[in-house]
Amino acid sequence: MPTTCIICHMQISDSYEECPNGHAVHISCLREWLTHSFNCPLCNTKYDEKIIKRFQEYIREKEKEKEEELKNQLEKENVNKIYQIGETMVFLKGLDLVDEFVKQKEFKKALEVLDEFKDYKNKKYEIMFFRGKINYLRGRYDMAINHLFKLVKQNFEYPEAFLYLGRAYQALGLEDKAKWAFERAG
C-alpha cells in the first residue's frame, strides 16, 4: 500500500485510487483533481475511464458551478459598465452646465457644479482642468496655477492645461514659468 497521496502529500490510510502507473491519491483529492484534468498530476497519464466515470456527476456539478460563477461575474461586470456609462452621462451633462455658467461668467456656480462631482475619481483630471480654467477666467491666477500644476504633475499629457497654466503665470508676471508651460502646451 502506498504511503502518501501525490496531490495532498498526506498519509493514505483508507481508500485510494491509482493512475495506470501506480501513483496513489485519496478519493477526495482525486475527485477535485478530475474537475481540472483527467490525467495524473505526477506522470500526466490519463486515468482509467472507469475511475473518471465514477466521478462524472461531481465533475458536471462543478462545471455547472463554474458556469454559474462566470455568468454572475459577467452580469456584475455588465452592471458596473452600465453604472459607469450612467455616471459618465451625468458628468457630461454637468460639464455642459459648467460651460453654460462659464459663458455667463457665473464662475461661482460653475465651481459649485464641479463640487458635486468630487467623488468621481475617474474624472479627477477633467475636474482639475475645469477648476483651473475657471479660476484663470475669473482672475484667480494663484488658484488656477494650483489646480493646473497638480494636474500636469499627475497627467503630463494634458496640453490645454499647460496653455492655461502658462497664461496664469504670464498674468502674474512669471515669464520664465509661462515660457516653460507654453513649451509643453504643444
Phi, psi and omega in degrees: 000135179295157184264324182228153177283136181284351179264305184263348179064019176266160180299138175264118181238349180231216186292148181207170174235163178228148172284171180304339180264006174088015178278119188271145176218148172298151178300315182294323178293318180295318180304314178292319182299320183293345175285346180252323184202148176265006182254151178301133180291343182266310186250354178067018176276139182292139176291156178301141181302326179298319179294313180299318181298324179300330184254008186302317181297315179297319179298317178298317178300315180296320178296319177298317178300317179296317179298317179296319179297317178296317178300315179297320179296316179296319178298318179297316178298319179295319178298318179297320178296317179297317178299316180296321178296315178299317179298318179296319179296317178297318180297314180297321176296320177297320178294325174300317179295318177301313179302318180297316178296322178296316178300325180273003182059032175260072187294323180299316179295322179298317178293325177297320177297317179297325178301329180293343182254017184298336180272359179276080186299328181281358178243016188298326181292317178298319180295315177301317181299310182295323176299315179296315180297314181297317179294325174297312183296331180268006175085011177265074187294324178299316179290324177300314180298318180304309182290315184289324179291321175301318181298308185289338174290325182271328183221092185293341183269057182222074188301323181294330176294320177296323179298309179292327176297315177299317179297321179293317176299317180299317180298332179268002178080017180264073188297322181294320178289323177298317179300314178305312182293316181297326178297330182268350180287341177090000000 
